Amino acid sequence: MISTGDSIIKATEFLKKQKCDKVFVACTHALLVNGAEKKMKKAGVSKIVSTNSVPGSTSVVDISNIVANAIM
């Protein structure tokens, strides 16, 4: 889960100092509060991918069938 993105930003800053070219982030629940997506991109995150458990601009993995099958 990513909420404020602070941990991702710290990790990205560390990776960039280590000369990492691109940083890709994946999570299950992307809450992305208080401008987190914009802040992470500014810190150097290349792409953020999340499930559609919380709909948003990063939601690319559909988990609806998994959830539906689990409750049936």
mmCIF file of the N, C-alpha and C atoms, coordinates in Angstrom:
data_MODEL
# 
_entry.id   MODEL 
# 
loop_
_atom_site.group_PDB 
_atom_site.id 
_atom_site.type_symbol 
_atom_site.label_atom_id 
_atom_site.label_alt_id 
_atom_site.label_comp_id 
_atom_site.label_asym_id 
_atom_site.label_entity_id 
_atom_site.label_seq_id 
_atom_site.pdbx_PDB_ins_code 
_atom_site.Cartn_x 
_atom_site.Cartn_y 
_atom_site.Cartn_z 
_atom_site.occupancy 
_atom_site.B_iso_or_equiv 
_atom_site.pdbx_formal_charge 
_atom_site.auth_seq_id 
_atom_site.auth_comp_id 
_atom_site.auth_asym_id 
_atom_site.auth_atom_id 
_atom_site.pdbx_PDB_model_num 
ATOM 1   N N  . MET A 1 1  ? 0.839   -1.170  0.000   1.00 0.00 ? 1  MET A N  1 
ATOM 2   C CA . MET A 1 1  ? 0.000   0.000   0.000   1.00 0.00 ? 1  MET A CA 1 
ATOM 3   C C  . MET A 1 1  ? 0.888   1.238   0.000   1.00 0.00 ? 1  MET A C  1 
ATOM 4   N N  . ILE A 1 2  ? 0.525   2.187   -0.805  1.00 0.00 ? 2  ILE A N  1 
ATOM 5   C CA . ILE A 1 2  ? 1.209   3.476   -0.802  1.00 0.00 ? 2  ILE A CA 1 
ATOM 6   C C  . ILE A 1 2  ? 0.182   4.533   -0.420  1.00 0.00 ? 2  ILE A C  1 
ATOM 7   N N  . SER A 1 3  ? 0.475   5.256   0.645   1.00 0.00 ? 3  SER A N  1 
ATOM 8   C CA . SER A 1 3  ? -0.417  6.321   1.085   1.00 0.00 ? 3  SER A CA 1 
ATOM 9   C C  . SER A 1 3  ? 0.179   7.682   0.739   1.00 0.00 ? 3  SER A C  1 
ATOM 10  N N  . THR A 1 4  ? 1.114   8.148   1.545   1.00 0.00 ? 4  THR A N  1 
ATOM 11  C CA . THR A 1 4  ? 1.734   9.457   1.292   1.00 0.00 ? 4  THR A CA 1 
ATOM 12  C C  . THR A 1 4  ? 2.890   9.381   0.309   1.00 0.00 ? 4  THR A C  1 
ATOM 13  N N  . GLY A 1 5  ? 3.462   8.186   0.160   1.00 0.00 ? 5  GLY A N  1 
ATOM 14  C CA . GLY A 1 5  ? 4.596   8.006   -0.742  1.00 0.00 ? 5  GLY A CA 1 
ATOM 15  C C  . GLY A 1 5  ? 5.940   8.332   -0.123  1.00 0.00 ? 5  GLY A C  1 
ATOM 16  N N  . ASP A 1 6  ? 5.956   8.724   1.147   1.00 0.00 ? 6  ASP A N  1 
ATOM 17  C CA . ASP A 1 6  ? 7.212   9.128   1.789   1.00 0.00 ? 6  ASP A CA 1 
ATOM 18  C C  . ASP A 1 6  ? 8.280   8.033   1.759   1.00 0.00 ? 6  ASP A C  1 
ATOM 19  N N  . SER A 1 7  ? 7.905   6.798   2.046   1.00 0.00 ? 7  SER A N  1 
ATOM 20  C CA . SER A 1 7  ? 8.883   5.695   2.026   1.00 0.00 ? 7  SER A CA 1 
ATOM 21  C C  . SER A 1 7  ? 9.405   5.448   0.617   1.00 0.00 ? 7  SER A C  1 
ATOM 22  N N  . ILE A 1 8  ? 8.520   5.529   -0.361  1.00 0.00 ? 8  ILE A N  1 
ATOM 23  C CA . ILE A 1 8  ? 8.926   5.348   -1.759  1.00 0.00 ? 8  ILE A CA 1 
ATOM 24  C C  . ILE A 1 8  ? 9.874   6.465   -2.181  1.00 0.00 ? 8  ILE A C  1 
ATOM 25  N N  . ILE A 1 9  ? 9.587   7.681   -1.758  1.00 0.00 ? 9  ILE A N  1 
ATOM 26  C CA . ILE A 1 9  ? 10.451  8.818   -2.093  1.00 0.00 ? 9  ILE A CA 1 
ATOM 27  C C  . ILE A 1 9  ? 11.840  8.628   -1.498  1.00 0.00 ? 9  ILE A C  1 
ATOM 28  N N  . LYS A 1 10 ? 11.917  8.214   -0.238  1.00 0.00 ? 10 LYS A N  1 
ATOM 29  C CA . LYS A 1 10 ? 13.218  7.969   0.405   1.00 0.00 ? 10 LYS A CA 1 
ATOM 30  C C  . LYS A 1 10 ? 13.985  6.877   -0.330  1.00 0.00 ? 10 LYS A C  1 
ATOM 31  N N  . ALA A 1 11 ? 13.294  5.799   -0.676  1.00 0.00 ? 11 ALA A N  1 
ATOM 32  C CA . ALA A 1 11 ? 13.945  4.701   -1.398  1.00 0.00 ? 11 ALA A CA 1 
ATOM 33  C C  . ALA A 1 11 ? 14.409  5.156   -2.776  1.00 0.00 ? 11 ALA A C  1 
ATOM 34  N N  . THR A 1 12 ? 13.597  5.946   -3.448  1.00 0.00 ? 12 THR A N  1 
ATOM 35  C CA . THR A 1 12 ? 13.951  6.448   -4.779  1.00 0.00 ? 12 THR A CA 1 
ATOM 36  C C  . THR A 1 12 ? 15.166  7.360   -4.713  1.00 0.00 ? 12 THR A C  1 
ATOM 37  N N  . GLU A 1 13 ? 15.199  8.248   -3.731  1.00 0.00 ? 13 GLU A N  1 
ATOM 38  C CA . GLU A 1 13 ? 16.355  9.136   -3.564  1.00 0.00 ? 13 GLU A CA 1 
ATOM 39  C C  . GLU A 1 13 ? 17.626  8.329   -3.342  1.00 0.00 ? 13 GLU A C  1 
ATOM 40  N N  . PHE A 1 14 ? 17.537  7.271   -2.518  1.00 0.00 ? 14 PHE A N  1 
ATOM 41  C CA . PHE A 1 14 ? 18.690  6.403   -2.282  1.00 0.00 ? 14 PHE A CA 1 
ATOM 42  C C  . PHE A 1 14 ? 19.130  5.730   -3.576  1.00 0.00 ? 14 PHE A C  1 
ATOM 43  N N  . LEU A 1 15 ? 18.178  5.168   -4.313  1.00 0.00 ? 15 LEU A N  1 
ATOM 44  C CA . LEU A 1 15 ? 18.504  4.473   -5.559  1.00 0.00 ? 15 LEU A CA 1 
ATOM 45  C C  . LEU A 1 15 ? 19.117  5.413   -6.585  1.00 0.00 ? 15 LEU A C  1 
ATOM 46  N N  . LYS A 1 16 ? 18.616  6.624   -6.667  1.00 0.00 ? 16 LYS A N  1 
ATOM 47  C CA . LYS A 1 16 ? 19.168  7.603   -7.610  1.00 0.00 ? 16 LYS A CA 1 
ATOM 48  C C  . LYS A 1 16 ? 20.608  7.963   -7.240  1.00 0.00 ? 16 LYS A C  1 
ATOM 49  N N  . LYS A 1 17 ? 20.899  8.061   -5.940  1.00 0.00 ? 17 LYS A N  1 
ATOM 50  C CA . LYS A 1 17 ? 22.274  8.329   -5.492  1.00 0.00 ? 17 LYS A CA 1 
ATOM 51  C C  . LYS A 1 17 ? 23.208  7.182   -5.865  1.00 0.00 ? 17 LYS A C  1 
ATOM 52  N N  . GLN A 1 18 ? 22.650  5.983   -5.991  1.00 0.00 ? 18 GLN A N  1 
ATOM 53  C CA . GLN A 1 18 ? 23.429  4.800   -6.369  1.00 0.00 ? 18 GLN A CA 1 
ATOM 54  C C  . GLN A 1 18 ? 23.510  4.654   -7.885  1.00 0.00 ? 18 GLN A C  1 
ATOM 55  N N  . LYS A 1 19 ? 23.091  5.675   -8.600  1.00 0.00 ? 19 LYS A N  1 
ATOM 56  C CA . LYS A 1 19 ? 23.138  5.733   -10.069 1.00 0.00 ? 19 LYS A CA 1 
ATOM 57  C C  . LYS A 1 19 ? 22.108  4.831   -10.745 1.00 0.00 ? 19 LYS A C  1 
ATOM 58  N N  . CYS A 1 20 ? 21.027  4.531   -10.061 1.00 0.00 ? 20 CYS A N  1 
ATOM 59  C CA . CYS A 1 20 ? 19.940  3.761   -10.670 1.00 0.00 ? 20 CYS A CA 1 
ATOM 60  C C  . CYS A 1 20 ? 19.268  4.631   -11.726 1.00 0.00 ? 20 CYS A C  1 
ATOM 61  N N  . ASP A 1 21 ? 19.118  4.089   -12.911 1.00 0.00 ? 21 ASP A N  1 
ATOM 62  C CA . ASP A 1 21 ? 18.571  4.867   -14.019 1.00 0.00 ? 21 ASP A CA 1 
ATOM 63  C C  . ASP A 1 21 ? 17.065  5.066   -13.897 1.00 0.00 ? 21 ASP A C  1 
ATOM 64  N N  . LYS A 1 22 ? 16.325  3.978   -13.704 1.00 0.00 ? 22 LYS A N  1 
ATOM 65  C CA . LYS A 1 22 ? 14.867  4.055   -13.632 1.00 0.00 ? 22 LYS A CA 1 
ATOM 66  C C  . LYS A 1 22 ? 14.364  3.347   -12.382 1.00 0.00 ? 22 LYS A C  1 
ATOM 67  N N  . VAL A 1 23 ? 13.320  3.896   -11.793 1.00 0.00 ? 23 VAL A N  1 
ATOM 68  C CA . VAL A 1 23 ? 12.697  3.303   -10.609 1.00 0.00 ? 23 VAL A CA 1 
ATOM 69  C C  . VAL A 1 23 ? 11.237  3.022   -10.946 1.00 0.00 ? 23 VAL A C  1 
ATOM 70  N N  . PHE A 1 24 ? 10.863  1.751   -10.856 1.00 0.00 ? 24 PHE A N  1 
ATOM 71  C CA . PHE A 1 24 ? 9.487   1.332   -11.090 1.00 0.00 ? 24 PHE A CA 1 
ATOM 72  C C  . PHE A 1 24 ? 8.885   0.907   -9.760  1.00 0.00 ? 24 PHE A C  1 
ATOM 73  N N  . VAL A 1 25 ? 7.661   1.333   -9.497  1.00 0.00 ? 25 VAL A N  1 
ATOM 74  C CA . VAL A 1 25 ? 6.994   1.051   -8.233  1.00 0.00 ? 25 VAL A CA 1 
ATOM 75  C C  . VAL A 1 25 ? 5.714   0.275   -8.519  1.00 0.00 ? 25 VAL A C  1 
ATOM 76  N N  . ALA A 1 26 ? 5.478   -0.774  -7.729  1.00 0.00 ? 26 ALA A N  1 
ATOM 77  C CA . ALA A 1 26 ? 4.242   -1.551  -7.855  1.00 0.00 ? 26 ALA A CA 1 
ATOM 78  C C  . ALA A 1 26 ? 3.653   -1.761  -6.465  1.00 0.00 ? 26 ALA A C  1 
ATOM 79  N N  . CYS A 1 27 ? 2.333   -1.693  -6.381  1.00 0.00 ? 27 CYS A N  1 
ATOM 80  C CA . CYS A 1 27 ? 1.677   -1.922  -5.100  1.00 0.00 ? 27 CYS A CA 1 
ATOM 81  C C  . CYS A 1 27 ? 0.261   -2.448  -5.337  1.00 0.00 ? 27 CYS A C  1 
ATOM 82  N N  . THR A 1 28 ? -0.333  -2.939  -4.267  1.00 0.00 ? 28 THR A N  1 
ATOM 83  C CA . THR A 1 28 ? -1.700  -3.434  -4.345  1.00 0.00 ? 28 THR A CA 1 
ATOM 84  C C  . THR A 1 28 ? -2.704  -2.295  -4.202  1.00 0.00 ? 28 THR A C  1 
ATOM 85  N N  . HIS A 1 29 ? -2.521  -1.477  -3.178  1.00 0.00 ? 29 HIS A N  1 
ATOM 86  C CA . HIS A 1 29 ? -3.473  -0.400  -2.889  1.00 0.00 ? 29 HIS A CA 1 
ATOM 87  C C  . HIS A 1 29 ? -2.765  0.951   -2.990  1.00 0.00 ? 29 HIS A C  1 
ATOM 88  N N  . ALA A 1 30 ? -3.081  1.725   -4.005  1.00 0.00 ? 30 ALA A N  1 
ATOM 89  C CA . ALA A 1 30 ? -2.459  3.042   -4.199  1.00 0.00 ? 30 ALA A CA 1 
ATOM 90  C C  . ALA A 1 30 ? -3.417  4.128   -3.718  1.00 0.00 ? 30 ALA A C  1 
ATOM 91  N N  . LEU A 1 31 ? -3.282  4.505   -2.456  1.00 0.00 ? 31 LEU A N  1 
ATOM 92  C CA . LEU A 1 31 ? -4.128  5.570   -1.916  1.00 0.00 ? 31 LEU A CA 1 
ATOM 93  C C  . LEU A 1 31 ? -3.682  6.931   -2.453  1.00 0.00 ? 31 LEU A C  1 
ATOM 94  N N  . LEU A 1 32 ? -2.386  7.143   -2.486  1.00 0.00 ? 32 LEU A N  1 
ATOM 95  C CA . LEU A 1 32 ? -1.776  8.337   -3.079  1.00 0.00 ? 32 LEU A CA 1 
ATOM 96  C C  . LEU A 1 32 ? -2.428  9.639   -2.604  1.00 0.00 ? 32 LEU A C  1 
ATOM 97  N N  . VAL A 1 33 ? -2.347  9.870   -1.287  1.00 0.00 ? 33 VAL A N  1 
ATOM 98  C CA . VAL A 1 33 ? -2.936  11.068  -0.689  1.00 0.00 ? 33 VAL A CA 1 
ATOM 99  C C  . VAL A 1 33 ? -1.966  12.249  -0.727  1.00 0.00 ? 33 VAL A C  1 
ATOM 100 N N  . ASN A 1 34 ? -2.505  13.433  -0.618  1.00 0.00 ? 34 ASN A N  1 
ATOM 101 C CA . ASN A 1 34 ? -1.717  14.673  -0.521  1.00 0.00 ? 34 ASN A CA 1 
ATOM 102 C C  . ASN A 1 34 ? -0.700  14.843  -1.641  1.00 0.00 ? 34 ASN A C  1 
ATOM 103 N N  . GLY A 1 35 ? -1.098  14.509  -2.858  1.00 0.00 ? 35 GLY A N  1 
ATOM 104 C CA . GLY A 1 35 ? -0.204  14.704  -4.000  1.00 0.00 ? 35 GLY A CA 1 
ATOM 105 C C  . GLY A 1 35 ? 0.940   13.717  -4.078  1.00 0.00 ? 35 GLY A C  1 
ATOM 106 N N  . ALA A 1 36 ? 0.758   12.538  -3.501  1.00 0.00 ? 36 ALA A N  1 
ATOM 107 C CA . ALA A 1 36 ? 1.832   11.543  -3.441  1.00 0.00 ? 36 ALA A CA 1 
ATOM 108 C C  . ALA A 1 36 ? 2.360   11.149  -4.815  1.00 0.00 ? 36 ALA A C  1 
ATOM 109 N N  . GLU A 1 37 ? 1.467   10.961  -5.778  1.00 0.00 ? 37 GLU A N  1 
ATOM 110 C CA . GLU A 1 37 ? 1.920   10.543  -7.112  1.00 0.00 ? 37 GLU A CA 1 
ATOM 111 C C  . GLU A 1 37 ? 2.853   11.595  -7.717  1.00 0.00 ? 37 GLU A C  1 
ATOM 112 N N  . LYS A 1 38 ? 2.461   12.834  -7.639  1.00 0.00 ? 38 LYS A N  1 
ATOM 113 C CA . LYS A 1 38 ? 3.277   13.927  -8.182  1.00 0.00 ? 38 LYS A CA 1 
ATOM 114 C C  . LYS A 1 38 ? 4.623   14.021  -7.452  1.00 0.00 ? 38 LYS A C  1 
ATOM 115 N N  . LYS A 1 39 ? 4.605   13.868  -6.136  1.00 0.00 ? 39 LYS A N  1 
ATOM 116 C CA . LYS A 1 39 ? 5.841   13.934  -5.344  1.00 0.00 ? 39 LYS A CA 1 
ATOM 117 C C  . LYS A 1 39 ? 6.788   12.790  -5.693  1.00 0.00 ? 39 LYS A C  1 
ATOM 118 N N  . MET A 1 40 ? 6.236   11.587  -5.884  1.00 0.00 ? 40 MET A N  1 
ATOM 119 C CA . MET A 1 40 ? 7.081   10.443  -6.236  1.00 0.00 ? 40 MET A CA 1 
ATOM 120 C C  . MET A 1 40 ? 7.696   10.632  -7.618  1.00 0.00 ? 40 MET A C  1 
ATOM 121 N N  . LYS A 1 41 ? 6.911   11.118  -8.558  1.00 0.00 ? 41 LYS A N  1 
ATOM 122 C CA . LYS A 1 41 ? 7.441   11.370  -9.909  1.00 0.00 ? 41 LYS A CA 1 
ATOM 123 C C  . LYS A 1 41 ? 8.540   12.433  -9.853  1.00 0.00 ? 41 LYS A C  1 
ATOM 124 N N  . LYS A 1 42 ? 8.337   13.474  -9.051  1.00 0.00 ? 42 LYS A N  1 
ATOM 125 C CA . LYS A 1 42 ? 9.340   14.534  -8.906  1.00 0.00 ? 42 LYS A CA 1 
ATOM 126 C C  . LYS A 1 42 ? 10.630  13.979  -8.304  1.00 0.00 ? 42 LYS A C  1 
ATOM 127 N N  . ALA A 1 43 ? 10.506  12.991  -7.408  1.00 0.00 ? 43 ALA A N  1 
ATOM 128 C CA . ALA A 1 43 ? 11.674  12.371  -6.782  1.00 0.00 ? 43 ALA A CA 1 
ATOM 129 C C  . ALA A 1 43 ? 12.423  11.456  -7.746  1.00 0.00 ? 43 ALA A C  1 
ATOM 130 N N  . GLY A 1 44 ? 11.787  11.093  -8.878  1.00 0.00 ? 44 GLY A N  1 
ATOM 131 C CA . GLY A 1 44 ? 12.468  10.277  -9.867  1.00 0.00 ? 44 GLY A CA 1 
ATOM 132 C C  . GLY A 1 44 ? 11.841  8.941   -10.184 1.00 0.00 ? 44 GLY A C  1 
ATOM 133 N N  . VAL A 1 45 ? 10.659  8.669   -9.653  1.00 0.00 ? 45 VAL A N  1 
ATOM 134 C CA . VAL A 1 45 ? 9.968   7.420   -9.981  1.00 0.00 ? 45 VAL A CA 1 
ATOM 135 C C  . VAL A 1 45 ? 9.547   7.473   -11.447 1.00 0.00 ? 45 VAL A C  1 
ATOM 136 N N  . SER A 1 46 ? 9.912   6.432   -12.193 1.00 0.00 ? 46 SER A N  1 
ATOM 137 C CA . SER A 1 46 ? 9.593   6.376   -13.621 1.00 0.00 ? 46 SER A CA 1 
ATOM 138 C C  . SER A 1 46 ? 8.151   5.971   -13.883 1.00 0.00 ? 46 SER A C  1 
ATOM 139 N N  . LYS A 1 47 ? 7.667   4.989   -13.103 1.00 0.00 ? 47 LYS A N  1 
ATOM 140 C CA . LYS A 1 47 ? 6.313   4.481   -13.334 1.00 0.00 ? 47 LYS A CA 1 
ATOM 141 C C  . LYS A 1 47 ? 5.774   3.882   -12.044 1.00 0.00 ? 47 LYS A C  1 
ATOM 142 N N  . ILE A 1 48 ? 4.472   4.077   -11.820 1.00 0.00 ? 48 ILE A N  1 
ATOM 143 C CA . ILE A 1 48 ? 3.778   3.495   -10.674 1.00 0.00 ? 48 ILE A CA 1 
ATOM 144 C C  . ILE A 1 48 ? 2.659   2.617   -11.220 1.00 0.00 ? 48 ILE A C  1 
ATOM 145 N N  . VAL A 1 49 ? 2.622   1.371   -10.768 1.00 0.00 ? 49 VAL A N  1 
ATOM 146 C CA . VAL A 1 49 ? 1.607   0.410   -11.203 1.00 0.00 ? 49 VAL A CA 1 
ATOM 147 C C  . VAL A 1 49 ? 0.894   -0.106  -9.961  1.00 0.00 ? 49 VAL A C  1 
ATOM 148 N N  . SER A 1 50 ? -0.436  -0.128  -10.021 1.00 0.00 ? 50 SER A N  1 
ATOM 149 C CA . SER A 1 50 ? -1.203  -0.650  -8.892  1.00 0.00 ? 50 SER A CA 1 
ATOM 150 C C  . SER A 1 50 ? -2.409  -1.433  -9.405  1.00 0.00 ? 50 SER A C  1 
ATOM 151 N N  . THR A 1 51 ? -3.074  -2.096  -8.459  1.00 0.00 ? 51 THR A N  1 
ATOM 152 C CA . THR A 1 51 ? -4.314  -2.786  -8.804  1.00 0.00 ? 51 THR A CA 1 
ATOM 153 C C  . THR A 1 51 ? -5.452  -1.777  -8.803  1.00 0.00 ? 51 THR A C  1 
ATOM 154 N N  . ASN A 1 52 ? -6.606  -2.236  -9.218  1.00 0.00 ? 52 ASN A N  1 
ATOM 155 C CA . ASN A 1 52 ? -7.780  -1.373  -9.222  1.00 0.00 ? 52 ASN A CA 1 
ATOM 156 C C  . ASN A 1 52 ? -8.587  -1.481  -7.926  1.00 0.00 ? 52 ASN A C  1 
ATOM 157 N N  . SER A 1 53 ? -7.944  -1.943  -6.848  1.00 0.00 ? 53 SER A N  1 
ATOM 158 C CA . SER A 1 53 ? -8.631  -1.986  -5.551  1.00 0.00 ? 53 SER A CA 1 
ATOM 159 C C  . SER A 1 53 ? -8.973  -0.578  -5.076  1.00 0.00 ? 53 SER A C  1 
ATOM 160 N N  . VAL A 1 54 ? -8.143  0.380   -5.458  1.00 0.00 ? 54 VAL A N  1 
ATOM 161 C CA . VAL A 1 54 ? -8.418  1.804   -5.249  1.00 0.00 ? 54 VAL A CA 1 
ATOM 162 C C  . VAL A 1 54 ? -8.283  2.442   -6.633  1.00 0.00 ? 54 VAL A C  1 
ATOM 163 N N  . PRO A 1 55 ? -9.390  2.756   -7.289  1.00 0.00 ? 55 PRO A N  1 
ATOM 164 C CA . PRO A 1 55 ? -9.318  3.293   -8.652  1.00 0.00 ? 55 PRO A CA 1 
ATOM 165 C C  . PRO A 1 55 ? -8.501  4.586   -8.727  1.00 0.00 ? 55 PRO A C  1 
ATOM 166 N N  . GLY A 1 56 ? -7.695  4.682   -9.775  1.00 0.00 ? 56 GLY A N  1 
ATOM 167 C CA . GLY A 1 56 ? -6.893  5.879   -9.967  1.00 0.00 ? 56 GLY A CA 1 
ATOM 168 C C  . GLY A 1 56 ? -6.055  5.779   -11.223 1.00 0.00 ? 56 GLY A C  1 
ATOM 169 N N  . SER A 1 57 ? -5.220  6.759   -11.437 1.00 0.00 ? 57 SER A N  1 
ATOM 170 C CA . SER A 1 57 ? -4.423  6.825   -12.664 1.00 0.00 ? 57 SER A CA 1 
ATOM 171 C C  . SER A 1 57 ? -3.366  5.732   -12.759 1.00 0.00 ? 57 SER A C  1 
ATOM 172 N N  . THR A 1 58 ? -3.020  5.101   -11.633 1.00 0.00 ? 58 THR A N  1 
ATOM 173 C CA . THR A 1 58 ? -1.999  4.044   -11.649 1.00 0.00 ? 58 THR A CA 1 
ATOM 174 C C  . THR A 1 58 ? -2.603  2.649   -11.714 1.00 0.00 ? 58 THR A C  1 
ATOM 175 N N  . SER A 1 59 ? -3.927  2.540   -11.682 1.00 0.00 ? 59 SER A N  1 
ATOM 176 C CA . SER A 1 59 ? -4.617  1.244   -11.638 1.00 0.00 ? 59 SER A CA 1 
ATOM 177 C C  . SER A 1 59 ? -4.555  0.543   -12.986 1.00 0.00 ? 59 SER A C  1 
ATOM 178 N N  . VAL A 1 60 ? -3.676  -0.441  -13.101 1.00 0.00 ? 60 VAL A N  1 
ATOM 179 C CA . VAL A 1 60 ? -3.556  -1.178  -14.361 1.00 0.00 ? 60 VAL A CA 1 
ATOM 180 C C  . VAL A 1 60 ? -3.773  -2.680  -14.202 1.00 0.00 ? 60 VAL A C  1 
ATOM 181 N N  . VAL A 1 61 ? -3.799  -3.170  -12.972 1.00 0.00 ? 61 VAL A N  1 
ATOM 182 C CA . VAL A 1 61 ? -3.995  -4.599  -12.735 1.00 0.00 ? 61 VAL A CA 1 
ATOM 183 C C  . VAL A 1 61 ? -5.403  -4.807  -12.171 1.00 0.00 ? 61 VAL A C  1 
ATOM 184 N N  . ASP A 1 62 ? -6.238  -5.510  -12.921 1.00 0.00 ? 62 ASP A N  1 
ATOM 185 C CA . ASP A 1 62 ? -7.624  -5.745  -12.524 1.00 0.00 ? 62 ASP A CA 1 
ATOM 186 C C  . ASP A 1 62 ? -7.711  -6.949  -11.591 1.00 0.00 ? 62 ASP A C  1 
ATOM 187 N N  . ILE A 1 63 ? -8.212  -6.723  -10.379 1.00 0.00 ? 63 ILE A N  1 
ATOM 188 C CA . ILE A 1 63 ? -8.346  -7.820  -9.419  1.00 0.00 ? 63 ILE A CA 1 
ATOM 189 C C  . ILE A 1 63 ? -9.807  -8.196  -9.166  1.00 0.00 ? 63 ILE A C  1 
ATOM 190 N N  . SER A 1 64 ? -10.713 -7.695  -9.982  1.00 0.00 ? 64 SER A N  1 
ATOM 191 C CA . SER A 1 64 ? -12.139 -7.921  -9.738  1.00 0.00 ? 64 SER A CA 1 
ATOM 192 C C  . SER A 1 64 ? -12.512 -9.403  -9.749  1.00 0.00 ? 64 SER A C  1 
ATOM 193 N N  . ASN A 1 65 ? -11.964 -10.185 -10.676 1.00 0.00 ? 65 ASN A N  1 
ATOM 194 C CA . ASN A 1 65 ? -12.276 -11.622 -10.710 1.00 0.00 ? 65 ASN A CA 1 
ATOM 195 C C  . ASN A 1 65 ? -11.740 -12.345 -9.488  1.00 0.00 ? 65 ASN A C  1 
ATOM 196 N N  . ILE A 1 66 ? -10.567 -11.969 -9.038  1.00 0.00 ? 66 ILE A N  1 
ATOM 197 C CA . ILE A 1 66 ? -9.980  -12.601 -7.850  1.00 0.00 ? 66 ILE A CA 1 
ATOM 198 C C  . ILE A 1 66 ? -10.861 -12.343 -6.634  1.00 0.00 ? 66 ILE A C  1 
ATOM 199 N N  . VAL A 1 67 ? -11.290 -11.116 -6.459  1.00 0.00 ? 67 VAL A N  1 
ATOM 200 C CA . VAL A 1 67 ? -12.144 -10.763 -5.324  1.00 0.00 ? 67 VAL A CA 1 
ATOM 201 C C  . VAL A 1 67 ? -13.501 -11.452 -5.448  1.00 0.00 ? 67 VAL A C  1 
ATOM 202 N N  . ALA A 1 68 ? -14.084 -11.448 -6.632  1.00 0.00 ? 68 ALA A N  1 
ATOM 203 C CA . ALA A 1 68 ? -15.388 -12.087 -6.838  1.00 0.00 ? 68 ALA A CA 1 
ATOM 204 C C  . ALA A 1 68 ? -15.324 -13.577 -6.532  1.00 0.00 ? 68 ALA A C  1 
ATOM 205 N N  . ASN A 1 69 ? -14.289 -14.251 -7.002  1.00 0.00 ? 69 ASN A N  1 
ATOM 206 C CA . ASN A 1 69 ? -14.146 -15.685 -6.741  1.00 0.00 ? 69 ASN A CA 1 
ATOM 207 C C  . ASN A 1 69 ? -13.921 -15.969 -5.267  1.00 0.00 ? 69 ASN A C  1 
ATOM 208 N N  . ALA A 1 70 ? -13.254 -15.087 -4.574  1.00 0.00 ? 70 ALA A N  1 
ATOM 209 C CA . ALA A 1 70 ? -12.977 -15.292 -3.152  1.00 0.00 ? 70 ALA A CA 1 
ATOM 210 C C  . ALA A 1 70 ? -14.234 -15.192 -2.299  1.00 0.00 ? 70 ALA A C  1 
ATOM 211 N N  . ILE A 1 71 ? -15.197 -14.396 -2.723  1.00 0.00 ? 71 ILE A N  1 
ATOM 212 C CA . ILE A 1 71 ? -16.406 -14.229 -1.905  1.00 0.00 ? 71 ILE A CA 1 
ATOM 213 C C  . ILE A 1 71 ? -17.558 -15.133 -2.338  1.00 0.00 ? 71 ILE A C  1 
ATOM 214 N N  . MET A 1 72 ? -17.363 -15.910 -3.385  1.00 0.00 ? 72 MET A N  1 
ATOM 215 C CA . MET A 1 72 ? -18.427 -16.812 -3.839  1.00 0.00 ? 72 MET A CA 1 
ATOM 216 C C  . MET A 1 72 ? -18.318 -18.152 -3.167  1.00 0.00 ? 72 MET A C  1 
# 
